[in-house]
Amino acid sequence: MKNSKNKTYVWSFLGRLSHWMLVFSFFGCYITSFYENLLTLHIAIGITVFGMLLMKIVWGLIGPKYARWSDFSFSVDALKHYFLEKIHNRYRDINPGHNPASSWFAFLVTWIGILCCLSGFFLYGIQEARGIFSFLNENYISKSYILDNIHVFLVYILLLMIFAHISGVLIEQFYHKTDMVMAMVSGYKRAKGEDIKITLRTKVLGTIYIVLVIFVSFYTYYVPENIVTKSKFKEISYKDQNYDFYFECSDCHNLYPPFLLPKDSWIALMEDQHEHYDEDLELDESLVKNITSYLVTNSAENSTKESAFKFRDEIENSKEYTLTKTDYWKRTHKDIPDEIFENDIVETKSNCVACHKDFEKGILADTNITYPPKVAKK
């Protein structure tokens, strides 16, 4: 490329492509994080974010001039001088590569972003028991709250940094008149310098890598139960495990998996069988003993599923056994309009099967949430 009108070819096509893929995938991740049933899509897009961040590290080692870490300016004195010059010299000349502020921004965003992605992948394995880190679920489910807070904290740190970066670019564009917005679109920056040169080998390797990242992301989302999303938990046949529990407890309502309540709640519920939601179950003593024993053996204390852990954490050592009264249930269902629960198809908040299609098989995965067609969530 040749210099034109005091412009320098600074950002290669692959560098710009990876930049915009990172931008859009990050915000895609952020948006999908608010929807439980979009968890798989969230993970798939997160892989794109992670892949582009890794590319930034490698690109900083083997990429063209201006993209290399060695070309960045990390001097504190240079950073101070940069901001002072911005204040005192509105129409200053700018460097073709990263200035001290953007150098620090790129470095910090890259590594904080990688930590954010890793915390998300670990959280997916520990809390959801899915993916390549699902083996950690059994021993570290109690740490999921900590990891969740770390993940969210890093996301909002990144958001603050991104908005600060956008503000800086807009100041350059409209106050300093440097045409900075178009630099990451055209590749040209209004600065005097040497145009970058990128080898065919680097182009080929960079292209193959980006295509591979896109492939893995699409594979993760579109191929069911793949290595990235596969759950360690299997469907449960309660009929085979304990027929008495299956028959008696599904006769009038949904069959509630035992892991949803701690043992004290199950014991209290079975002791109150003559006042079971205004009904008398009329179960004989041996039947009550058998079902209670099964429920206690398979209660929340003996499960590492997310729902088991969170219900247990809230109502452990309590005789409460109405799930819809818990804060955890209310939090996870807060965005669902009341008219959905009041619809003739769903009828009640306790009709979990209406949306959790494999509920009676012991599966409450976020990805298995489906709203009945006539009462689709608005």
URJO-V787373 format. One record per helix or strand. SS is the DSSP state (A for helix, B for strand). FROM is the first residue (numbers start at 1). TO is the last residue. If there is no record, write none. Layout:
# URJO-V787373
ss->SS from->FROM to->TO
ss->SS from->FROM to->TO
This chain:
# URJO-V787373
ss->B from->4 to->4
ss->B from->7 to->9
ss->A from->13 to->32
ss->A from->36 to->62
ss->A from->69 to->71
ss->A from->76 to->88
ss->A from->100 to->127
ss->B from->130 to->130
ss->A from->134 to->174
ss->A from->183 to->186
ss->B from->188 to->189
ss->A from->200 to->222
ss->B from->231 to->231
ss->A from->238 to->241
ss->A from->243 to->249
ss->A from->258 to->260
ss->A from->263 to->271
ss->A from->273 to->275
ss->A from->285 to->297
ss->A from->300 to->302
ss->A from->306 to->315
ss->A from->323 to->325
ss->A from->327 to->332
ss->A from->338 to->342
ss->A from->352 to->354
ss->B from->356 to->356
ss->A from->359 to->361
ss->A from->366 to->368
ss->B from->369 to->369
ss->A from->373 to->375
